Amino acid sequence: MLSKTDQYALRAVLCLAQQPEGSRLGAAYVAGRLGIPANYLSKILHSLARAGVLVSERGPRGGFGLARPAEELSLAEVIEPFDSLVQRRSCLLGREECSDESPCGLHSRWKSASDPVIEFFKRTAIADLIKEVDLCE
């Protein structure tokens, strides 16, 4: 359901969320802890910083950290810079013109199945997951 990029982004944000507030971790450190290729993760982290999910600081004490408290960051915010959740609901038959106004035969069923998933990503905060996942401590 999630692309490899989405998975890496989510794992990295969870790792950063488990750190003390205001701390920063380097991309190479996070990549090593999570077993993710460092160059690839660096691009992901920079994209998340541009999207306002993370902050990035240069220098010896620099690195990446959360831009807001984990309670205020949703899973959707982590995924959206890479893959639109709404576009994931694209036509199962591949029709470009499939929409609520011009639906294919599967549109209403697919929409009713995918809408709750989209809402899950929007309502679930990073803080909800860090209690149950130990990635980077």
N, CA, C and O atoms as CSV, one atom per row, in Angstrom:
chain,resi,resn,atom,element,x,y,z
A,1,MET,N,N,0.818,-1.194,0.000
A,1,MET,CA,C,0.000,0.000,0.000
A,1,MET,C,C,0.865,1.261,0.000
A,1,MET,O,O,0.541,2.226,-0.693
A,2,LEU,N,N,1.944,1.269,0.756
A,2,LEU,CA,C,2.857,2.415,0.768
A,2,LEU,C,C,4.072,2.110,-0.095
A,2,LEU,O,O,4.576,0.987,-0.105
A,3,SER,N,N,4.529,3.114,-0.810
A,3,SER,CA,C,5.743,2.941,-1.610
A,3,SER,C,C,6.950,2.820,-0.684
A,3,SER,O,O,6.867,3.134,0.504
A,4,LYS,N,N,8.053,2.371,-1.228
A,4,LYS,CA,C,9.289,2.265,-0.449
A,4,LYS,C,C,9.681,3.647,0.090
A,4,LYS,O,O,10.121,3.761,1.234
A,5,THR,N,N,9.525,4.686,-0.720
A,5,THR,CA,C,9.837,6.044,-0.273
A,5,THR,C,C,8.951,6.438,0.902
A,5,THR,O,O,9.437,7.002,1.883
A,6,ASP,N,N,7.654,6.146,0.812
A,6,ASP,CA,C,6.732,6.444,1.915
A,6,ASP,C,C,7.161,5.715,3.188
A,6,ASP,O,O,7.163,6.292,4.275
A,7,GLN,N,N,7.523,4.443,3.038
A,7,GLN,CA,C,7.934,3.652,4.196
A,7,GLN,C,C,9.193,4.230,4.833
A,7,GLN,O,O,9.268,4.364,6.054
A,8,TYR,N,N,10.176,4.571,4.012
A,8,TYR,CA,C,11.410,5.155,4.535
A,8,TYR,C,C,11.132,6.481,5.226
A,8,TYR,O,O,11.674,6.752,6.297
A,9,ALA,N,N,10.287,7.309,4.617
A,9,ALA,CA,C,9.950,8.607,5.215
A,9,ALA,C,C,9.281,8.410,6.566
A,9,ALA,O,O,9.625,9.087,7.535
A,10,LEU,N,N,8.345,7.505,6.635
A,10,LEU,CA,C,7.635,7.247,7.882
A,10,LEU,C,C,8.579,6.716,8.950
A,10,LEU,O,O,8.527,7.162,10.097
A,11,ARG,N,N,9.437,5.774,8.592
A,11,ARG,CA,C,10.389,5.221,9.559
A,11,ARG,C,C,11.347,6.295,10.064
A,11,ARG,O,O,11.657,6.345,11.254
A,12,ALA,N,N,11.817,7.157,9.158
A,12,ALA,CA,C,12.750,8.214,9.554
A,12,ALA,C,C,12.075,9.216,10.482
A,12,ALA,O,O,12.669,9.636,11.475
A,13,VAL,N,N,10.848,9.602,10.171
A,13,VAL,CA,C,10.133,10.552,11.029
A,13,VAL,C,C,9.864,9.933,12.396
A,13,VAL,O,O,9.978,10.615,13.414
A,14,LEU,N,N,9.512,8.660,12.433
A,14,LEU,CA,C,9.316,7.991,13.724
A,14,LEU,C,C,10.614,7.964,14.523
A,14,LEU,O,O,10.606,8.178,15.736
A,15,CYS,N,N,11.717,7.704,13.851
A,15,CYS,CA,C,13.023,7.709,14.510
A,15,CYS,C,C,13.314,9.084,15.105
A,15,CYS,O,O,13.723,9.188,16.262
A,16,LEU,N,N,13.105,10.129,14.324
A,16,LEU,CA,C,13.358,11.490,14.802
A,16,LEU,C,C,12.402,11.869,15.928
A,16,LEU,O,O,12.778,12.608,16.838
A,17,ALA,N,N,11.178,11.371,15.871
A,17,ALA,CA,C,10.184,11.678,16.903
A,17,ALA,C,C,10.536,11.041,18.242
A,17,ALA,O,O,10.071,11.502,19.285
A,18,GLN,N,N,11.346,9.994,18.228
A,18,GLN,CA,C,11.732,9.319,19.461
A,18,GLN,C,C,12.896,10.006,20.167
A,18,GLN,O,O,13.304,9.586,21.250
A,19,GLN,N,N,13.423,11.045,19.563
A,19,GLN,CA,C,14.553,11.766,20.154
A,19,GLN,C,C,14.034,12.857,21.082
A,19,GLN,O,O,12.883,13.278,20.961
A,20,PRO,N,N,14.878,13.322,22.014
A,20,PRO,CA,C,14.462,14.429,22.880
A,20,PRO,C,C,14.081,15.654,22.037
A,20,PRO,O,O,14.673,15.906,20.988
A,21,GLU,N,N,13.100,16.396,22.505
A,21,GLU,CA,C,12.628,17.574,21.774
A,21,GLU,C,C,13.772,18.539,21.489
A,21,GLU,O,O,14.581,18.838,22.367
A,22,GLY,N,N,13.827,19.013,20.269
A,22,GLY,CA,C,14.852,19.972,19.867
A,22,GLY,C,C,16.151,19.351,19.398
A,22,GLY,O,O,17.028,20.059,18.904
A,23,SER,N,N,16.295,18.036,19.541
A,23,SER,CA,C,17.542,17.404,19.098
A,23,SER,C,C,17.521,17.208,17.587
A,23,SER,O,O,16.460,17.199,16.962
A,24,ARG,N,N,18.700,17.053,17.016
A,24,ARG,CA,C,18.861,16.875,15.580
A,24,ARG,C,C,19.725,15.641,15.336
A,24,ARG,O,O,20.671,15.370,16.075
A,25,LEU,N,N,19.384,14.910,14.295
A,25,LEU,CA,C,20.178,13.752,13.893
A,25,LEU,C,C,20.571,13.912,12.434
A,25,LEU,O,O,19.791,14.406,11.619
A,26,GLY,N,N,21.781,13.493,12.114
A,26,GLY,CA,C,22.243,13.532,10.734
A,26,GLY,C,C,21.593,12.443,9.901
A,26,GLY,O,O,21.203,11.394,10.414
A,27,ALA,N,N,21.483,12.707,8.613
A,27,ALA,CA,C,20.866,11.742,7.699
A,27,ALA,C,C,21.618,10.417,7.703
A,27,ALA,O,O,20.998,9.354,7.683
A,28,ALA,N,N,22.947,10.469,7.728
A,28,ALA,CA,C,23.744,9.236,7.704
A,28,ALA,C,C,23.502,8.408,8.963
A,28,ALA,O,O,23.438,7.181,8.899
A,29,TYR,N,N,23.368,9.079,10.108
A,29,TYR,CA,C,23.109,8.366,11.360
A,29,TYR,C,C,21.756,7.655,11.296
A,29,TYR,O,O,21.653,6.469,11.613
A,30,VAL,N,N,20.723,8.389,10.885
A,30,VAL,CA,C,19.380,7.804,10.798
A,30,VAL,C,C,19.382,6.653,9.797
A,30,VAL,O,O,18.803,5.599,10.061
A,31,ALA,N,N,20.025,6.848,8.657
A,31,ALA,CA,C,20.091,5.799,7.637
A,31,ALA,C,C,20.755,4.544,8.192
A,31,ALA,O,O,20.279,3.433,7.955
A,32,GLY,N,N,21.843,4.713,8.924
A,32,GLY,CA,C,22.533,3.576,9.519
A,32,GLY,C,C,21.680,2.843,10.532
A,32,GLY,O,O,21.657,1.613,10.562
A,33,ARG,N,N,20.977,3.601,11.364
A,33,ARG,CA,C,20.119,2.980,12.384
A,33,ARG,C,C,18.963,2.200,11.760
A,33,ARG,O,O,18.534,1.172,12.284
A,34,LEU,N,N,18.466,2.709,10.627
A,34,LEU,CA,C,17.288,2.104,10.014
A,34,LEU,C,C,17.613,1.151,8.868
A,34,LEU,O,O,16.720,0.486,8.343
A,35,GLY,N,N,18.888,1.081,8.479
A,35,GLY,CA,C,19.265,0.211,7.368
A,35,GLY,C,C,18.731,0.686,6.025
A,35,GLY,O,O,18.325,-0.116,5.184
A,36,ILE,N,N,18.736,2.002,5.837
A,36,ILE,CA,C,18.245,2.628,4.609
A,36,ILE,C,C,19.435,3.243,3.885
A,36,ILE,O,O,20.305,3.811,4.545
A,37,PRO,N,N,19.513,3.155,2.558
A,37,PRO,CA,C,20.617,3.804,1.837
A,37,PRO,C,C,20.696,5.300,2.179
A,37,PRO,O,O,19.707,6.024,2.061
A,38,ALA,N,N,21.871,5.746,2.599
A,38,ALA,CA,C,22.042,7.110,3.112
A,38,ALA,C,C,21.711,8.185,2.084
A,38,ALA,O,O,21.047,9.165,2.419
A,39,ASN,N,N,22.154,8.026,0.847
A,39,ASN,CA,C,21.871,9.048,-0.169
A,39,ASN,C,C,20.376,9.170,-0.431
A,39,ASN,O,O,19.850,10.273,-0.580
A,40,TYR,N,N,19.708,8.047,-0.484
A,40,TYR,CA,C,18.263,8.043,-0.725
A,40,TYR,C,C,17.535,8.699,0.445
A,40,TYR,O,O,16.639,9.519,0.244
A,41,LEU,N,N,17.921,8.339,1.662
A,41,LEU,CA,C,17.261,8.914,2.830
A,41,LEU,C,C,17.525,10.413,2.923
A,41,LEU,O,O,16.641,11.170,3.322
A,42,SER,N,N,18.709,10.843,2.566
A,42,SER,CA,C,19.018,12.274,2.598
A,42,SER,C,C,18.055,13.057,1.707
A,42,SER,O,O,17.577,14.123,2.097
A,43,LYS,N,N,17.772,12.540,0.526
A,43,LYS,CA,C,16.824,13.201,-0.380
A,43,LYS,C,C,15.425,13.229,0.229
A,43,LYS,O,O,14.717,14.230,0.124
A,44,ILE,N,N,15.036,12.143,0.855
A,44,ILE,CA,C,13.723,12.065,1.501
A,44,ILE,C,C,13.629,13.091,2.624
A,44,ILE,O,O,12.636,13.812,2.728
A,45,LEU,N,N,14.656,13.158,3.462
A,45,LEU,CA,C,14.638,14.092,4.588
A,45,LEU,C,C,14.603,15.539,4.116
A,45,LEU,O,O,13.910,16.368,4.706
A,46,HIS,N,N,15.341,15.845,3.064
A,46,HIS,CA,C,15.303,17.206,2.524
A,46,HIS,C,C,13.913,17.532,1.967
A,46,HIS,O,O,13.435,18.656,2.123
A,47,SER,N,N,13.274,16.578,1.331
A,47,SER,CA,C,11.905,16.792,0.837
A,47,SER,C,C,10.941,17.046,1.993
A,47,SER,O,O,10.064,17.904,1.900
A,48,LEU,N,N,11.108,16.301,3.071
A,48,LEU,CA,C,10.257,16.503,4.246
A,48,LEU,C,C,10.516,17.865,4.889
A,48,LEU,O,O,9.596,18.489,5.417
A,49,ALA,N,N,11.749,18.319,4.844
A,49,ALA,CA,C,12.066,19.652,5.375
A,49,ALA,C,C,11.416,20.731,4.504
A,49,ALA,O,O,10.852,21.692,5.028
A,50,ARG,N,N,11.491,20.580,3.196
A,50,ARG,CA,C,10.844,21.549,2.296
A,50,ARG,C,C,9.332,21.567,2.494
A,50,ARG,O,O,8.695,22.605,2.313
A,51,ALA,N,N,8.755,20.430,2.862
A,51,ALA,CA,C,7.309,20.329,3.072
A,51,ALA,C,C,6.885,20.832,4.451
A,51,ALA,O,O,5.691,20.915,4.738
A,52,GLY,N,N,7.850,21.169,5.304
A,52,GLY,CA,C,7.521,21.681,6.627
A,52,GLY,C,C,7.296,20.624,7.684
A,52,GLY,O,O,6.852,20.933,8.789
A,53,VAL,N,N,7.599,19.377,7.355
A,53,VAL,CA,C,7.465,18.285,8.323
A,53,VAL,C,C,8.678,18.255,9.246
A,53,VAL,O,O,8.551,18.016,10.446
A,54,LEU,N,N,9.855,18.500,8.674
A,54,LEU,CA,C,11.109,18.503,9.427
A,54,LEU,C,C,11.769,19.871,9.345
A,54,LEU,O,O,11.442,20.693,8.489
A,55,VAL,N,N,12.704,20.088,10.258
A,55,VAL,CA,C,13.612,21.228,10.159
A,55,VAL,C,C,14.993,20.660,9.891
A,55,VAL,O,O,15.314,19.545,10.303
A,56,SER,N,N,15.797,21.436,9.199
A,56,SER,CA,C,17.150,21.024,8.853
A,56,SER,C,C,18.102,22.124,9.283
A,56,SER,O,O,17.882,23.299,8.990
A,57,GLU,N,N,19.158,21.738,9.978
A,57,GLU,CA,C,20.174,22.698,10.405
A,57,GLU,C,C,21.535,22.190,9.973
A,57,GLU,O,O,21.849,21.008,10.115
A,58,ARG,N,N,22.334,23.094,9.445
A,58,ARG,CA,C,23.699,22.750,9.039
A,58,ARG,C,C,24.642,22.925,10.221
A,58,ARG,O,O,24.304,23.537,11.234
A,59,GLY,N,N,25.825,22.371,10.054
A,59,GLY,CA,C,26.863,22.579,11.052
A,59,GLY,C,C,27.107,21.366,11.907
A,59,GLY,O,O,26.438,20.344,11.756
A,60,PRO,N,N,28.080,21.475,12.820
A,60,PRO,CA,C,28.480,20.333,13.644
A,60,PRO,C,C,27.362,19.806,14.541
A,60,PRO,O,O,27.331,18.614,14.845
A,61,ARG,N,N,26.472,20.649,14.957
A,61,ARG,CA,C,25.344,20.209,15.788
A,61,ARG,C,C,24.051,20.165,14.973
A,61,ARG,O,O,22.952,20.137,15.528
A,62,GLY,N,N,24.201,20.160,13.666
A,62,GLY,CA,C,23.050,20.185,12.768
A,62,GLY,C,C,22.463,18.814,12.536
A,62,GLY,O,O,22.846,17.830,13.168
A,63,GLY,N,N,21.542,18.776,11.631
A,63,GLY,CA,C,20.849,17.547,11.294
A,63,GLY,C,C,19.376,17.832,11.093
A,63,GLY,O,O,18.979,18.960,10.801
A,64,PHE,N,N,18.578,16.801,11.252
A,64,PHE,CA,C,17.142,16.910,11.033
A,64,PHE,C,C,16.394,16.665,12.331
A,64,PHE,O,O,16.823,15.874,13.172
A,65,GLY,N,N,15.289,17.341,12.480
A,65,GLY,CA,C,14.400,17.155,13.618
A,65,GLY,C,C,12.978,17.477,13.191
A,65,GLY,O,O,12.751,17.987,12.094
A,66,LEU,N,N,12.027,17.178,14.056
A,66,LEU,CA,C,10.632,17.467,13.745
A,66,LEU,C,C,10.397,18.970,13.732
A,66,LEU,O,O,10.954,19.699,14.552
A,67,ALA,N,N,9.580,19.425,12.807
A,67,ALA,CA,C,9.237,20.848,12.724
A,67,ALA,C,C,8.172,21.219,13.755
A,67,ALA,O,O,8.078,22.374,14.170
A,68,ARG,N,N,7.376,20.240,14.163
A,68,ARG,CA,C,6.315,20.445,15.150
A,68,ARG,C,C,6.282,19.239,16.078
A,68,ARG,O,O,6.869,18.205,15.760
A,69,PRO,N,N,5.617,19.351,17.204
A,69,PRO,CA,C,5.501,18.185,18.081
A,69,PRO,C,C,4.848,17.004,17.362
A,69,PRO,O,O,4.004,17.186,16.484
A,70,ALA,N,N,5.247,15.809,17.741
A,70,ALA,CA,C,4.742,14.587,17.106
A,70,ALA,C,C,3.225,14.472,17.208
A,70,ALA,O,O,2.595,13.826,16.371
A,71,GLU,N,N,2.638,15.088,18.222
A,71,GLU,CA,C,1.183,15.062,18.384
A,71,GLU,C,C,0.483,15.859,17.282
A,71,GLU,O,O,-0.698,15.646,17.007
A,72,GLU,N,N,1.218,16.771,16.657
A,72,GLU,CA,C,0.633,17.651,15.636
A,72,GLU,C,C,0.966,17.216,14.208
A,72,GLU,O,O,0.518,17.852,13.253
A,73,LEU,N,N,1.737,16.154,14.049
A,73,LEU,CA,C,2.114,15.664,12.717
A,73,LEU,C,C,1.328,14.397,12.396
A,73,LEU,O,O,1.354,13.435,13.163
A,74,SER,N,N,0.635,14.399,11.273
A,74,SER,CA,C,-0.136,13.216,10.880
A,74,SER,C,C,0.667,12.350,9.908
A,74,SER,O,O,1.627,12.805,9.285
A,75,LEU,N,N,0.251,11.109,9.801
A,75,LEU,CA,C,0.870,10.217,8.818
A,75,LEU,C,C,0.693,10.782,7.413
A,75,LEU,O,O,1.590,10.665,6.579
A,76,ALA,N,N,-0.447,11.386,7.152
A,76,ALA,CA,C,-0.700,11.963,5.825
A,76,ALA,C,C,0.328,13.032,5.486
A,76,ALA,O,O,0.774,13.111,4.341
A,77,GLU,N,N,0.713,13.855,6.457
A,77,GLU,CA,C,1.696,14.908,6.198
A,77,GLU,C,C,3.059,14.334,5.832
A,77,GLU,O,O,3.808,14.950,5.073
A,78,VAL,N,N,3.382,13.172,6.358
A,78,VAL,CA,C,4.662,12.527,6.054
A,78,VAL,C,C,4.632,11.917,4.652
A,78,VAL,O,O,5.642,11.931,3.949
A,79,ILE,N,N,3.504,11.394,4.252
A,79,ILE,CA,C,3.386,10.693,2.975
A,79,ILE,C,C,3.121,11.639,1.800
A,79,ILE,O,O,3.633,11.423,0.702
A,80,GLU,N,N,2.335,12.672,2.028
A,80,GLU,CA,C,1.904,13.564,0.938
A,80,GLU,C,C,3.040,14.180,0.115
A,80,GLU,O,O,2.854,14.363,-1.088
A,81,PRO,N,N,4.202,14.511,0.685
A,81,PRO,CA,C,5.252,15.070,-0.178
A,81,PRO,C,C,5.719,14.111,-1.281
A,81,PRO,O,O,6.346,14.536,-2.251
A,82,PHE,N,N,5.418,12.840,-1.131
A,82,PHE,CA,C,5.891,11.831,-2.082
A,82,PHE,C,C,4.767,11.228,-2.915
A,82,PHE,O,O,4.932,11.005,-4.114
A,83,ASP,N,N,3.646,10.968,-2.295
A,83,ASP,CA,C,2.518,10.328,-2.969
A,83,ASP,C,C,1.215,10.916,-2.446
A,83,ASP,O,O,0.969,10.922,-1.240
A,84,SER,N,N,0.393,11.404,-3.345
A,84,SER,CA,C,-0.900,11.956,-2.950
A,84,SER,C,C,-1.833,10.827,-2.524
A,84,SER,O,O,-2.047,9.869,-3.267
A,85,LEU,N,N,-2.379,10.953,-1.328
A,85,LEU,CA,C,-3.318,9.937,-0.861
A,85,LEU,C,C,-4.572,9.908,-1.723
A,85,LEU,O,O,-5.142,8.840,-1.947
A,86,VAL,N,N,-5.004,11.053,-2.204
A,86,VAL,CA,C,-6.196,11.105,-3.046
A,86,VAL,C,C,-5.921,10.435,-4.387
A,86,VAL,O,O,-6.791,9.745,-4.918
A,87,GLN,N,N,-4.728,10.627,-4.943
A,87,GLN,CA,C,-4.404,9.980,-6.209
A,87,GLN,C,C,-4.310,8.468,-6.060
A,87,GLN,O,O,-4.482,7.741,-7.038
A,88,ARG,N,N,-4.045,7.991,-4.869
A,88,ARG,CA,C,-4.024,6.544,-4.641
A,88,ARG,C,C,-5.400,5.957,-4.915
A,88,ARG,O,O,-5.548,4.759,-5.152
A,89,ARG,N,N,-6.394,6.822,-4.877
A,89,ARG,CA,C,-7.756,6.381,-5.109
A,89,ARG,C,C,-8.092,6.443,-6.594
A,89,ARG,O,O,-9.263,6.382,-6.968
A,90,SER,N,N,-7.088,6.561,-7.430
A,90,SER,CA,C,-7.333,6.661,-8.872
A,90,SER,C,C,-8.067,5.415,-9.366
A,90,SER,O,O,-8.126,4.389,-8.689
A,91,CYS,N,N,-8.607,5.541,-10.537
A,91,CYS,CA,C,-9.452,4.497,-11.115
A,91,CYS,C,C,-8.737,3.143,-11.167
A,91,CYS,O,O,-7.613,3.036,-11.656
A,92,LEU,N,N,-9.409,2.128,-10.657
A,92,LEU,CA,C,-8.847,0.779,-10.684
A,92,LEU,C,C,-8.781,0.221,-12.100
A,92,LEU,O,O,-8.003,-0.692,-12.377
A,93,LEU,N,N,-9.593,0.765,-12.989
A,93,LEU,CA,C,-9.601,0.314,-14.380
A,93,LEU,C,C,-8.697,1.169,-15.261
A,93,LEU,O,O,-8.592,0.939,-16.466
A,94,GLY,N,N,-8.046,2.160,-14.650
A,94,GLY,CA,C,-7.108,2.993,-15.388
A,94,GLY,C,C,-7.727,4.099,-16.216
A,94,GLY,O,O,-7.041,4.708,-17.037
A,95,ARG,N,N,-9.000,4.374,-16.025
A,95,ARG,CA,C,-9.663,5.443,-16.783
A,95,ARG,C,C,-9.251,6.800,-16.239
A,95,ARG,O,O,-9.362,7.047,-15.038
A,96,GLU,N,N,-8.783,7.670,-17.100
A,96,GLU,CA,C,-8.387,9.015,-16.673
A,96,GLU,C,C,-9.592,9.859,-16.303
A,96,GLU,O,O,-9.498,10.714,-15.422
A,97,GLU,N,N,-10.714,9.636,-16.955
A,97,GLU,CA,C,-11.889,10.469,-16.729
A,97,GLU,C,C,-12.789,9.957,-15.605
A,97,GLU,O,O,-13.877,10.498,-15.408
A,98,CYS,N,N,-12.379,8.955,-14.881
A,98,CYS,CA,C,-13.168,8.400,-13.788
A,98,CYS,C,C,-13.196,9.387,-12.618
A,98,CYS,O,O,-12.149,9.814,-12.131
A,99,SER,N,N,-14.394,9.740,-12.178
A,99,SER,CA,C,-14.561,10.685,-11.065
A,99,SER,C,C,-15.947,10.499,-10.474
A,99,SER,O,O,-16.724,9.668,-10.944
A,100,ASP,N,N,-16.253,11.271,-9.445
A,100,ASP,CA,C,-17.594,11.217,-8.874
A,100,ASP,C,C,-18.640,11.610,-9.920
A,100,ASP,O,O,-19.755,11.088,-9.923
A,101,GLU,N,N,-18.264,12.537,-10.809
A,101,GLU,CA,C,-19.190,13.011,-11.836
A,101,GLU,C,C,-19.296,12.039,-13.016
A,101,GLU,O,O,-20.348,11.946,-13.649
A,102,SER,N,N,-18.218,11.323,-13.309
A,102,SER,CA,C,-18.188,10.396,-14.439
A,102,SER,C,C,-17.540,9.083,-13.988
A,102,SER,O,O,-16.424,8.766,-14.400
A,103,PRO,N,N,-18.246,8.317,-13.136
A,103,PRO,CA,C,-17.635,7.129,-12.531
A,103,PRO,C,C,-17.612,5.900,-13.441
A,103,PRO,O,O,-18.465,5.722,-14.310
A,104,CYS,N,N,-16.604,5.066,-13.207
A,104,CYS,CA,C,-16.587,3.752,-13.846
A,104,CYS,C,C,-17.437,2.812,-12.980
A,104,CYS,O,O,-17.993,3.234,-11.966
A,105,GLY,N,N,-17.534,1.567,-13.373
A,105,GLY,CA,C,-18.350,0.613,-12.643
A,105,GLY,C,C,-17.851,0.291,-11.237
A,105,GLY,O,O,-18.628,-0.159,-10.395
A,106,LEU,N,N,-16.574,0.515,-10.978
A,106,LEU,CA,C,-16.007,0.202,-9.662
A,106,LEU,C,C,-15.822,1.431,-8.773
A,106,LEU,O,O,-15.482,1.299,-7.597
A,107,HIS,N,N,-16.043,2.615,-9.322
A,107,HIS,CA,C,-15.701,3.862,-8.635
A,107,HIS,C,C,-16.297,3.965,-7.228
A,107,HIS,O,O,-15.569,4.204,-6.264
A,108,SER,N,N,-17.593,3.789,-7.107
A,108,SER,CA,C,-18.220,3.995,-5.794
A,108,SER,C,C,-17.747,2.965,-4.774
A,108,SER,O,O,-17.575,3.292,-3.600
A,109,ARG,N,N,-17.537,1.740,-5.203
A,109,ARG,CA,C,-17.036,0.716,-4.273
A,109,ARG,C,C,-15.608,1.018,-3.838
A,109,ARG,O,O,-15.273,0.893,-2.661
A,110,TRP,N,N,-14.762,1.417,-4.798
A,110,TRP,CA,C,-13.369,1.727,-4.485
A,110,TRP,C,C,-13.289,2.954,-3.589
A,110,TRP,O,O,-12.494,2.986,-2.649
A,111,LYS,N,N,-14.099,3.956,-3.870
A,111,LYS,CA,C,-14.094,5.168,-3.052
A,111,LYS,C,C,-14.531,4.846,-1.626
A,111,LYS,O,O,-13.930,5.338,-0.671
A,112,SER,N,N,-15.569,4.028,-1.471
A,112,SER,CA,C,-16.041,3.703,-0.122
A,112,SER,C,C,-15.018,2.867,0.643
A,112,SER,O,O,-14.981,2.911,1.873
A,113,ALA,N,N,-14.194,2.113,-0.065
A,113,ALA,CA,C,-13.143,1.330,0.599
A,113,ALA,C,C,-11.917,2.181,0.906
A,113,ALA,O,O,-11.276,1.982,1.937
A,114,SER,N,N,-11.579,3.125,0.030
A,114,SER,CA,C,-10.345,3.900,0.211
A,114,SER,C,C,-10.523,5.121,1.106
A,114,SER,O,O,-9.561,5.549,1.743
A,115,ASP,N,N,-11.714,5.689,1.173
A,115,ASP,CA,C,-11.925,6.872,2.015
A,115,ASP,C,C,-11.561,6.632,3.482
A,115,ASP,O,O,-10.906,7.486,4.079
A,116,PRO,N,N,-11.957,5.505,4.090
A,116,PRO,CA,C,-11.559,5.274,5.484
A,116,PRO,C,C,-10.039,5.154,5.663
A,116,PRO,O,O,-9.507,5.541,6.703
A,117,VAL,N,N,-9.349,4.626,4.666
A,117,VAL,CA,C,-7.889,4.519,4.744
A,117,VAL,C,C,-7.267,5.913,4.721
A,117,VAL,O,O,-6.357,6.205,5.495
A,118,ILE,N,N,-7.760,6.764,3.833
A,118,ILE,CA,C,-7.260,8.136,3.764
A,118,ILE,C,C,-7.507,8.851,5.088
A,118,ILE,O,O,-6.633,9.563,5.582
A,119,GLU,N,N,-8.685,8.664,5.658
A,119,GLU,CA,C,-8.996,9.288,6.953
A,119,GLU,C,C,-8.084,8.760,8.058
A,119,GLU,O,O,-7.683,9.515,8.944
A,120,PHE,N,N,-7.755,7.470,8.012
A,120,PHE,CA,C,-6.819,6.901,8.987
A,120,PHE,C,C,-5.488,7.644,8.944
A,120,PHE,O,O,-4.952,8.008,9.991
A,121,PHE,N,N,-4.948,7.872,7.747
A,121,PHE,CA,C,-3.673,8.571,7.607
A,121,PHE,C,C,-3.775,10.015,8.086
A,121,PHE,O,O,-2.825,10.546,8.661
A,122,LYS,N,N,-4.901,10.644,7.857
A,122,LYS,CA,C,-5.077,12.039,8.278
A,122,LYS,C,C,-5.257,12.167,9.784
A,122,LYS,O,O,-4.780,13.133,10.380
A,123,ARG,N,N,-5.935,11.211,10.409
A,123,ARG,CA,C,-6.236,11.288,11.838
A,123,ARG,C,C,-5.148,10.715,12.732
A,123,ARG,O,O,-5.096,11.048,13.916
A,124,THR,N,N,-4.287,9.870,12.207
A,124,THR,CA,C,-3.270,9.226,13.033
A,124,THR,C,C,-2.042,10.114,13.140
A,124,THR,O,O,-1.417,10.460,12.138
A,125,ALA,N,N,-1.711,10.473,14.365
A,125,ALA,CA,C,-0.541,11.319,14.617
A,125,ALA,C,C,0.702,10.451,14.791
A,125,ALA,O,O,0.620,9.294,15.203
A,126,ILE,N,N,1.839,11.028,14.470
A,126,ILE,CA,C,3.119,10.344,14.683
A,126,ILE,C,C,3.242,9.926,16.143
A,126,ILE,O,O,3.758,8.848,16.440
A,127,ALA,N,N,2.774,10.769,17.048
A,127,ALA,CA,C,2.847,10.459,18.482
A,127,ALA,C,C,2.085,9.184,18.826
A,127,ALA,O,O,2.456,8.478,19.763
A,128,ASP,N,N,1.028,8.883,18.083
A,128,ASP,CA,C,0.257,7.662,18.334
A,128,ASP,C,C,1.087,6.410,18.068
A,128,ASP,O,O,0.835,5.359,18.657
A,129,LEU,N,N,2.071,6.520,17.187
A,129,LEU,CA,C,2.863,5.357,16.796
A,129,LEU,C,C,4.156,5.206,17.582
A,129,LEU,O,O,4.627,4.085,17.776
A,130,ILE,N,N,4.741,6.311,18.038
A,130,ILE,CA,C,6.052,6.187,18.686
A,130,ILE,C,C,5.970,5.451,20.009
A,130,ILE,O,O,6.987,4.970,20.510
A,131,LYS,N,N,4.785,5.355,20.581
A,131,LYS,CA,C,4.615,4.600,21.820
A,131,LYS,C,C,4.779,3.105,21.576
A,131,LYS,O,O,5.166,2.354,22.472
A,132,GLU,N,N,4.481,2.688,20.354
A,132,GLU,CA,C,4.445,1.260,20.042
A,132,GLU,C,C,5.597,0.781,19.174
A,132,GLU,O,O,5.758,-0.423,18.969
A,133,VAL,N,N,6.401,1.706,18.660
A,133,VAL,CA,C,7.464,1.349,17.725
A,133,VAL,C,C,8.790,1.872,18.250
A,133,VAL,O,O,8.910,3.057,18.563
A,134,ASP,N,N,9.783,1.002,18.348
A,134,ASP,CA,C,11.117,1.415,18.792
A,134,ASP,C,C,12.069,1.279,17.613
A,134,ASP,O,O,12.558,0.188,17.323
A,135,LEU,N,N,12.328,2.383,16.941
A,135,LEU,CA,C,13.167,2.331,15.754
A,135,LEU,C,C,14.573,2.854,15.975
A,135,LEU,O,O,15.526,2.323,15.404
A,136,CYS,N,N,14.717,3.874,16.784
A,136,CYS,CA,C,15.971,4.617,16.760
A,136,CYS,C,C,16.467,5.017,18.145
A,136,CYS,O,O,17.329,5.889,18.254
A,137,GLU,N,N,15.960,4.420,19.175
A,137,GLU,CA,C,16.388,4.828,20.520
A,137,GLU,C,C,17.678,4.160,20.902
A,137,GLU,O,O,18.188,4.385,22.000
